[in-house]
Amino acid sequence: MELVKIAGPLILAFIMFSLGIGLTLENFKRIISQPKDFFIGAFSQVILFPFVALCLILLIPISIELKVGLMILAAAPGGVTTNIISKFADGDVALSISLTAVISLLCFLTIPLIFTYTYPIITGQNIPFNYSIGSIIVQIFLITTVPVILGMVLKKTLPNFFARTESFF
């Protein structure tokens, strides 16, 4: 169990670092040039999708554990898969990448907030373990947002190294 507590966050940080290597400031400029599209997508991912998941959770008779797991998945940001699906569907891949980047950077806030507010609704109980939302926000920030920013900065600083090793990441 201790191995999972150490390896899990390290693997997630590596994945987020890898995402950061694939991002540039151009991805974020898309937000300024297409703010309406971006905000509709962000609203859908952060508010609408968890709301739909919560409605399904309340309607479908499944175990509490599955309900909580489904809500955590609904709160989690989209990933690389959404970008690939956007490409295959002839969608706006740049917008998808921008959404993935920003929502991933903000997940240190969105996941704990969504979980904190929906857990009592789903289970009918308070959170049964010692849970400090501030502590969780800091932990998720360190595991997700910092590695993305680090990946972006290091790729900009060491472009030759990452040109040779990007496929590894």
Secondary structure, 3 states (H helix, E strand, C coil): CHHHHHHHHHHHHHHHHHHHHCCCHHHHHHHHHCHHHHHHHHHHHHHHHHHHHHHHHHHCCCCHHHHHHHHHHHHCCCCHHHHHHHHHCCCCHHHHHHHHHHHHHHHHHHHHHHHHHHHHHHHCCCCCCCCCHHHHHHHHHHHHHHHHHHHHHHHHHCHHHHHHHCCCC
